[in-house]
Amino acid sequence: MARFHALPVAAVDRLTDDSVALTLTVPPELRAEYRHAPGQHLALRRLVDGAEIRRTYSICSPAPDEDGPRTLRVGVRLVEGGAFSTYALKEINVGDELEVMTPAGRFTLDPAPGMYAAIVGGSGITPVLSIVSTLLARAPKARFCLIRSDRTAASTMFLEEVADLKDRYPDRLQLVTVLSREEQQAGLPSGRLDRERLTGLLPAVLPVEQVAGWFLCGPFGLVQGAERTLRALGVPRARIHEEIFHVDAAPPAPAVTAPAHSTVTARLDGRGGTWPVQDGESLLDTVLRNRPDAPYACKGGVCGTCRAFLVTGEVRMDRNFALEREETEAGYVLACQSHPVTEKVELDFDR
Ligand code: FES
């Protein structure tokens, strides 16, 4: 069950003009709760003018051992007008305490021998940094090809950390950098990493069919273009893992009107309840009015924190950028995007 704890900030490192890495100290009694897989994220919350805001940030530090992490490091990039990222870049100091949810997310890799690859854009490097460093340290026979796209070298997050990994594992880490607004002295010409570019680039830099797992992370356009390119190159869907950081488009208009007297029954942390769904609200909002401990972070269909199993009934999701097809086929839904189609809907957040 997801929980929040106050964790002190141990370090604030400026990565670029518009991004920082926050290091949080995890006290011994909470280490087991913050044990995480490489690629998972943390939701941070704060009150702004009496309203709670939450944002998820990926963990960039390697996965800890069995005892759990002593520290956690997350990357935060400034989003224009962003209530949390502005606060993180301008106000957070060492010694402050942040309200931090226990780790979540399924954009993860179990270290194993083999060839893996990632295509990342901008801050999409953050979870992949954790994945690469954990994999190379724990699976001596594994190799990784990291293809990253950024605007300029100066705007590239974790430049030093990636260079350190390349120094440590020169034969097992392949690094391909494309800058969209700057020519590099050595390396690939500048430009966007769109489908056309990837279609030519991927087979030229690695044996596409031998890659056991692809990790795509960054803005929606880049992830979608990379996924379509890989599928066109014959990569099976099951080998592609995606995490989207920004979705600009508004959700589509509802195609189905909710029944007049629908109710949701939800099981959460071992306890259940049944409540009426108010007109237009998501099932997550219905549950939250009655159970403020219901898990969520983005409320935008992106992070997957509100995932629940649909036990009975039918729902319509506005959008889903978080669940894999296997998860929706298995019966999981995003509560923050779900509206009832049947009068009775039952969700299980514990499964
Ligand atoms: S809260 Fe992020 S997908 Fe629902």
Boltz pocket constraint, residues with backbone or C-beta under 6 A from the ligand:
constraints:
  - pocket:
      binder: B
      contacts: [[A, 295], [A, 296], [A, 297], [A, 298], [A, 299], [A, 300], [A, 301], [A, 302], [A, 303], [A, 304], [A, 305], [A, 306], [A, 307], [A, 322], [A, 334], [A, 335], [A, 336], [A, 337]]
      max_distance: 6.0
